[in-house]
Amino acid sequence: MSSRPSKPVLTLALMGGILAVSTASIFIRFSQEYAPSLVIAALRLVFASLIIAPLALSKHRAELVSLNKRDMVFALASGTFLAFHFATWISSLEYTTVASSVVLVTTTPLWVALLSPLVLKEPITRPVIWGMLLALLGGLVIGFSDACRWDKGLICPSALEFFQGQAAWGNFLALVGAWMAAGYLLIGRSLRARMTLIPYIFVVYGMAAVVLLIIMVASGQSALYLPPPAYFWILLLAIFPQLLGHSTFNWALKYLPASLVSITLLGEPIGSTILAFIILKEVPSFPELLGATFILLGIYLASRPSDSNDIEEAAVINE
């Protein structure tokens, strides 16, 4: 068993992962000018799987062949969660702003903490409860910021109009994406303890690609004959956010609990919002910034270790 990387190495790797995944929403926006969201999600995983395939099949064939039924079931489940994460989150960017979508999808650590009693056998602590309340408040602020306006007082649509609005639907899809990502990380923590990185990402990304292709075909969409720029932007999406960003987080799952790895996702809304401002000229409103602040504070409270001895003790699991 290889030794655990040092804290500086883990920190630098996770920072690099954050930078890589922060580009995802930008590449997706450019891709959506040429292709439907489901096609983008499917091709992202197909390209990533094809790129990693030669290395996985040539250098790690023995490990792949030796996978038992239990590990294959775990990989299928993890890939399915990943597939629905991308399908819902990428679709959300058609209806709401980058800032709202990315902040809501990165509530993943909150749901990891909430599911810990069932999956990791860890109790819900008081900070988790306060964190969930703060994040819920932030979500409501962001949701209403897309539908309400200030004109000598706050003017909002009726509940029916609100939930039928495009921004509200986009925000909900982003939230579903966060739930799916939580399942992906929790299962991945268990599976990565028994698998090295390349076979793990090859199997999981491949499973996710298959699931997304099935959904894409069932919905009557095709990945053939798209304009060349579509394939270019989706290829960048596969290389940078997926193979560099997600794979870095998957690498870290071997050495750190899922709840701690998911905390690093807090940096993505900041990076994505800055890039959206520079490249897409999307200026976040004050309510969006306020809601994002509540969500990030809530996630921080819910995700931080309850014990100051935390990371060292949690990280030695399965070493």
C-alpha positions as CSV (number, residue, x, y, z in Angstrom):
1,M,0.0,0.0,0.0
2,S,1.4,3.4,-1.0
3,S,2.1,5.9,1.8
4,R,-0.3,8.8,2.4
5,P,0.7,12.0,0.7
6,S,1.8,14.9,2.9
7,K,-0.6,17.7,3.8
8,P,1.0,20.2,1.4
9,V,0.7,17.7,-1.5
10,L,-3.0,17.1,-0.7
11,T,-3.7,20.8,-0.4
12,L,-2.0,21.7,-3.7
13,A,-3.7,18.9,-5.5
14,L,-7.1,19.9,-4.2
15,M,-6.5,23.5,-5.1
16,G,-5.6,22.4,-8.6
17,G,-8.8,20.4,-8.7
18,I,-10.8,23.4,-7.8
19,L,-9.3,25.5,-10.6
20,A,-10.0,22.8,-13.1
21,V,-13.7,22.2,-12.1
22,S,-14.3,26.0,-12.0
23,T,-14.0,26.0,-15.8
24,A,-16.9,23.5,-16.3
25,S,-19.8,26.0,-16.3
26,I,-18.0,28.2,-18.9
27,F,-17.3,25.3,-21.2
28,I,-20.8,24.1,-20.8
29,R,-22.3,27.5,-21.7
30,F,-20.2,27.6,-24.9
31,S,-21.2,24.0,-25.7
32,Q,-24.9,24.7,-25.2
33,E,-24.8,27.0,-28.2
34,Y,-24.3,24.0,-30.4
35,A,-25.7,20.9,-28.5
36,P,-28.4,19.9,-26.1
37,S,-27.5,19.4,-22.4
38,L,-27.9,15.7,-22.3
39,V,-25.6,15.3,-25.4
40,I,-23.0,17.5,-23.7
41,A,-23.2,15.4,-20.5
42,A,-23.0,12.1,-22.4
43,L,-20.1,13.1,-24.6
44,R,-18.2,14.6,-21.7
45,L,-18.0,11.2,-20.0
46,V,-17.5,9.3,-23.3
47,F,-14.5,11.5,-24.2
48,A,-13.1,11.2,-20.7
49,S,-13.5,7.4,-20.8
50,L,-11.9,7.1,-24.2
51,I,-8.9,9.2,-23.3
52,I,-8.2,7.2,-20.1
53,A,-8.9,3.8,-21.8
54,P,-5.5,3.1,-23.3
55,L,-3.8,3.6,-19.9
56,A,-6.4,1.7,-18.0
57,L,-6.4,-1.3,-20.4
58,S,-2.7,-1.5,-20.9
59,K,-1.3,-0.9,-17.4
60,H,-4.2,-1.9,-15.1
61,R,-5.9,-4.8,-17.0
62,A,-5.2,-7.3,-14.1
63,E,-6.9,-5.1,-11.5
64,L,-9.9,-4.5,-13.8
65,V,-10.3,-8.2,-14.5
66,S,-10.0,-9.1,-10.8
67,L,-12.9,-6.8,-9.8
68,N,-15.5,-8.7,-7.8
69,K,-19.3,-8.5,-8.2
70,R,-19.6,-6.2,-5.1
71,D,-17.1,-3.7,-6.5
72,M,-18.8,-3.7,-9.9
73,V,-22.2,-3.0,-8.3
74,F,-20.6,-0.1,-6.3
75,A,-19.0,1.2,-9.5
76,L,-22.4,1.0,-11.4
77,A,-24.1,2.9,-8.6
78,S,-21.4,5.5,-8.4
79,G,-21.4,5.9,-12.2
80,T,-25.2,6.2,-12.2
81,F,-25.1,9.0,-9.5
82,L,-22.4,10.8,-11.5
83,A,-24.5,10.5,-14.7
84,F,-27.6,12.0,-13.1
85,H,-25.4,14.7,-11.5
86,F,-24.2,15.9,-14.9
87,A,-27.6,15.5,-16.6
88,T,-29.4,17.7,-14.0
89,W,-26.6,20.2,-13.4
90,I,-25.7,20.8,-17.0
91,S,-29.4,21.2,-17.8
92,S,-29.8,23.7,-15.0
93,L,-27.4,26.1,-16.8
94,E,-30.0,26.5,-19.5
95,Y,-32.4,28.1,-17.1
96,T,-30.5,30.0,-14.4
97,T,-27.3,31.9,-14.0
98,V,-23.9,30.4,-13.5
99,A,-23.6,31.9,-10.0
100,S,-27.0,30.4,-8.8
101,S,-26.4,27.0,-10.5
102,V,-22.8,26.5,-9.2
103,V,-23.6,27.7,-5.7
104,L,-26.6,25.3,-5.4
105,V,-24.8,22.3,-7.0
106,T,-21.9,22.8,-4.6
107,T,-24.2,22.2,-1.6
108,T,-22.9,18.7,-1.9
109,P,-21.0,18.7,1.4
110,L,-24.2,19.6,3.2
111,W,-25.9,16.4,1.9
112,V,-22.8,14.3,2.5
113,A,-23.0,15.4,6.2
114,L,-26.7,14.8,6.3
115,L,-26.3,11.3,4.9
116,S,-23.4,10.4,7.1
117,P,-25.5,8.8,9.9
118,L,-26.9,6.3,7.3
119,V,-23.8,5.7,5.2
120,L,-20.8,6.5,7.4
121,K,-22.5,5.8,10.8
122,E,-21.7,9.3,12.0
123,P,-24.2,11.3,14.1
124,I,-25.7,14.6,13.0
125,T,-24.0,17.3,15.2
126,R,-25.3,20.7,16.2
127,P,-23.0,22.5,13.6
128,V,-24.6,20.3,10.9
129,I,-28.1,21.4,11.9
130,W,-27.1,25.1,12.0
131,G,-25.3,24.6,8.7
132,M,-28.4,23.1,7.0
133,L,-30.5,26.0,8.2
134,L,-28.1,28.6,6.9
135,A,-27.8,26.8,3.6
136,L,-31.6,26.5,3.3
137,L,-31.9,30.2,3.9
138,G,-29.3,30.9,1.2
139,G,-31.1,28.7,-1.2
140,L,-34.4,30.5,-0.7
141,V,-32.7,33.9,-1.1
142,I,-31.1,32.8,-4.5
143,G,-34.4,31.2,-5.6
144,F,-36.4,34.4,-4.9
145,S,-33.7,36.7,-6.3
146,D,-34.3,35.2,-9.8
147,A,-38.0,35.8,-9.6
148,C,-38.6,38.9,-7.4
149,R,-37.8,42.6,-7.9
150,W,-37.6,45.7,-5.8
151,D,-40.0,48.5,-6.7
152,K,-40.9,50.6,-3.7
153,G,-41.0,47.3,-1.9
154,L,-40.4,43.6,-2.6
155,I,-42.6,42.3,-5.5
156,C,-42.7,38.6,-6.0
157,P,-44.9,36.3,-8.2
158,S,-47.4,33.9,-6.8
159,A,-46.2,30.5,-5.6
160,L,-47.6,28.9,-8.8
161,E,-45.8,31.4,-11.0
162,F,-42.6,31.1,-9.0
163,F,-42.4,27.3,-9.3
164,Q,-43.3,27.4,-13.0
165,G,-40.5,30.0,-13.7
166,Q,-37.4,29.0,-15.7
167,A,-35.0,30.2,-13.0
168,A,-36.7,28.3,-10.3
169,W,-36.6,25.1,-12.4
170,G,-32.9,25.7,-13.1
171,N,-32.2,26.2,-9.4
172,F,-34.1,23.0,-8.6
173,L,-32.1,21.0,-11.2
174,A,-28.9,22.3,-9.7
175,L,-30.0,21.2,-6.3
176,V,-30.8,17.7,-7.6
177,G,-27.3,17.7,-9.1
178,A,-25.9,18.3,-5.6
179,W,-27.9,15.3,-4.2
180,M,-26.5,13.1,-7.0
181,A,-23.0,14.3,-6.4
182,A,-23.3,13.4,-2.7
183,G,-24.2,9.8,-3.5
184,Y,-21.3,9.7,-6.0
185,L,-18.8,10.9,-3.4
186,L,-20.1,8.6,-0.6
187,I,-19.9,5.5,-2.7
188,G,-16.6,6.6,-4.2
189,R,-15.0,6.8,-0.7
190,S,-15.8,3.2,-0.1
191,L,-14.8,2.0,-3.6
192,R,-11.5,4.0,-3.7
193,A,-10.3,2.3,-0.6
194,R,-10.1,-1.0,-2.6
195,M,-9.1,0.4,-6.1
196,T,-6.3,2.4,-7.5
197,L,-7.1,5.7,-9.2
198,I,-6.9,4.8,-13.0
199,P,-9.1,1.7,-12.9
200,Y,-11.6,3.4,-10.6
201,I,-12.1,6.5,-12.8
202,F,-12.2,4.3,-15.9
203,V,-14.9,2.1,-14.6
204,V,-17.0,4.8,-13.0
205,Y,-16.7,7.3,-15.8
206,G,-17.4,4.5,-18.3
207,M,-20.5,3.5,-16.3
208,A,-21.7,7.1,-16.2
209,A,-21.1,7.4,-20.0
210,V,-23.2,4.3,-20.7
211,V,-26.1,5.6,-18.5
212,L,-26.0,9.0,-20.1
213,L,-26.0,7.5,-23.6
214,I,-29.0,5.4,-22.7
215,I,-30.9,8.5,-21.4
216,M,-29.8,10.5,-24.4
217,V,-31.1,7.9,-26.9
218,A,-34.3,7.4,-25.0
219,S,-35.0,11.1,-25.2
220,G,-34.6,11.1,-29.0
221,Q,-31.3,13.0,-29.1
222,S,-28.2,12.3,-31.0
223,A,-24.5,13.0,-30.6
224,L,-23.8,12.7,-34.3
225,Y,-23.3,15.5,-36.8
226,L,-22.9,18.3,-34.3
227,P,-21.0,21.4,-35.4
228,P,-17.2,21.1,-34.9
229,P,-17.2,23.8,-32.1
230,A,-19.5,21.6,-30.0
231,Y,-17.0,18.7,-30.0
232,F,-14.2,21.1,-29.3
233,W,-15.8,22.6,-26.2
234,I,-17.0,19.3,-24.9
235,L,-13.5,17.8,-25.4
236,L,-12.1,20.7,-23.2
237,L,-14.9,19.8,-20.7
238,A,-13.7,16.2,-20.6
239,I,-10.0,17.1,-20.2
240,F,-10.0,19.9,-17.7
241,P,-13.0,19.7,-15.3
242,Q,-13.4,15.9,-15.7
243,L,-10.0,14.3,-16.0
244,L,-8.0,16.9,-14.2
245,G,-10.7,18.2,-11.7
246,H,-12.9,15.3,-10.8
247,S,-10.0,12.8,-11.0
248,T,-8.1,14.9,-8.5
249,F,-11.0,14.7,-6.0
250,N,-11.3,10.9,-6.7
251,W,-7.6,10.5,-6.0
252,A,-8.0,12.4,-2.7
253,L,-10.9,10.1,-1.7
254,K,-8.4,7.3,-1.0
255,Y,-6.7,9.4,1.7
256,L,-9.5,11.7,3.1
257,P,-13.2,11.1,4.0
258,A,-15.8,12.1,1.5
259,S,-17.0,14.9,3.8
260,L,-13.6,16.5,3.8
261,V,-13.0,16.1,0.1
262,S,-16.4,17.6,-0.6
263,I,-15.5,20.7,1.4
264,T,-13.0,21.7,-1.3
265,L,-16.0,22.2,-3.7
266,L,-16.6,25.4,-1.8
267,G,-14.0,27.0,-4.0
268,E,-15.8,26.2,-7.2
269,P,-18.6,28.9,-6.9
270,I,-16.0,31.6,-6.4
271,G,-13.9,30.5,-9.4
272,S,-17.0,29.9,-11.7
273,T,-18.6,33.3,-10.8
274,I,-15.3,35.1,-11.5
275,L,-14.9,33.4,-14.8
276,A,-18.6,34.0,-15.7
277,F,-18.1,37.7,-14.9
278,I,-14.9,38.0,-17.0
279,I,-15.9,35.8,-20.0
280,L,-19.8,35.7,-20.1
281,K,-20.3,39.2,-18.6
282,E,-22.7,37.7,-16.0
283,V,-22.7,40.1,-13.0
284,P,-24.1,38.4,-9.9
285,S,-26.8,40.4,-8.1
286,F,-26.6,41.4,-4.5
287,P,-29.2,38.8,-3.4
288,E,-27.3,36.1,-5.3
289,L,-24.1,37.1,-3.4
290,L,-26.0,37.2,-0.1
291,G,-27.6,33.8,-0.7
292,A,-24.2,32.4,-1.8
293,T,-22.7,33.7,1.4
294,F,-25.3,32.0,3.6
295,I,-24.9,28.7,1.7
296,L,-21.1,28.7,1.9
297,L,-21.2,29.5,5.6
298,G,-23.8,26.8,6.2
299,I,-21.7,24.2,4.3
300,Y,-18.6,25.2,6.2
301,L,-20.4,24.8,9.6
302,A,-21.9,21.4,8.5
303,S,-18.8,20.0,7.0
304,R,-16.0,21.0,9.3
305,P,-14.7,18.3,11.7
306,S,-16.2,18.4,15.1
307,D,-12.9,17.4,16.7
308,S,-9.7,19.4,16.3
309,N,-7.9,16.1,15.9
310,D,-10.1,15.5,12.9
311,I,-8.2,15.2,9.6
312,E,-5.4,13.0,10.8
313,E,-7.7,10.5,12.4
314,A,-10.3,10.5,9.7
315,A,-7.7,10.2,6.9
316,V,-6.1,7.0,8.1
317,I,-9.3,5.0,7.4
318,N,-8.5,2.0,5.1
319,E,-4.8,2.9,4.9
